[in-house]
Amino acid sequence: MTESDTAMAMKDERRGIAGAAHQVGCSEWTLRRLDYQGIVRPARDPWGRRLYTAEDIALARRHLAERAERNARSAGLARRG
């Protein structure tokens, strides 16, 4: 397998919700909530289970990091005001 074949295989690899939550560093429920809110839209298998790509995982991480930053900033403003 060449390096580009490996990269393609990793790109096409999909994880279930437990593995994705572990990679993101959040709970499975948080990923479900992001799906309900339309922030992350994982594919589904024939049984309806969510399948997360590397892009889905990166998007969830980015969203949660931005949300944590916003919350930290607003908490800092609340203490000053």
C-alpha positions in Angstrom: 0.0 0.0 0.0 1.4 3.4 -1.0 1.2 6.5 1.2 -1.7 7.9 -0.8 -3.6 4.5 -0.6 -3.2 4.7 3.2 -4.4 8.3 3.3 -7.4 7.4 1.2 -8.2 4.4 3.4 -8.0 6.5 6.5 -10.2 9.2 4.9 -12.9 6.6 4.0 -12.7 4.9 7.5 -15.8 5.5 9.5 -16.2 5.1 13.2 -19.2 4.4 15.3 -20.4 6.8 17.9 -18.4 5.4 20.8 -15.1 5.6 18.9 -15.9 9.0 17.5 -16.8 10.3 21.0 -13.5 9.0 22.3 -11.6 10.7 19.5 -13.4 14.0 20.0 -13.1 13.9 23.8 -16.8 14.2 24.5 -19.8 12.0 25.4 -21.8 10.0 22.9 -24.8 12.2 23.9 -22.9 15.3 22.9 -22.3 13.9 19.4 -26.0 13.0 19.1 -26.9 16.6 20.1 -24.6 18.0 17.5 -26.4 15.7 14.9 -29.8 16.9 16.1 -28.7 20.5 15.8 -27.4 19.9 12.3 -23.8 20.8 13.2 -22.4 17.4 12.3 -24.2 15.1 9.9 -22.7 11.6 10.1 -23.7 8.9 7.6 -25.9 6.1 8.7 -25.6 2.4 8.2 -28.6 0.3 7.1 -29.6 -0.1 10.8 -29.6 3.7 11.4 -26.4 3.8 13.4 -24.2 6.9 13.0 -20.9 6.5 11.2 -18.4 9.3 11.6 -15.7 10.2 9.2 -12.4 12.0 10.1 -14.0 15.2 8.8 -17.0 14.7 11.1 -14.7 14.2 14.0 -12.6 17.3 13.2 -15.8 19.4 12.7 -17.1 18.3 16.1 -13.8 19.0 17.8 -13.7 22.5 16.2 -17.2 23.3 17.2 -16.8 22.2 20.8 -13.5 24.1 21.1 -15.1 27.3 19.8 -18.1 26.9 22.1 -15.7 26.4 25.1 -13.8 29.6 24.1 -17.1 31.6 23.8 -18.2 30.3 27.2 -14.8 31.2 28.8 -15.0 34.7 27.3 -18.5 35.3 28.4 -17.7 34.0 31.9 -14.8 36.5 32.0 -17.1 39.4 30.9 -19.7 38.4 33.6 -17.1 38.6 36.3 -16.0 42.1 35.2 -19.5 43.5 34.8 
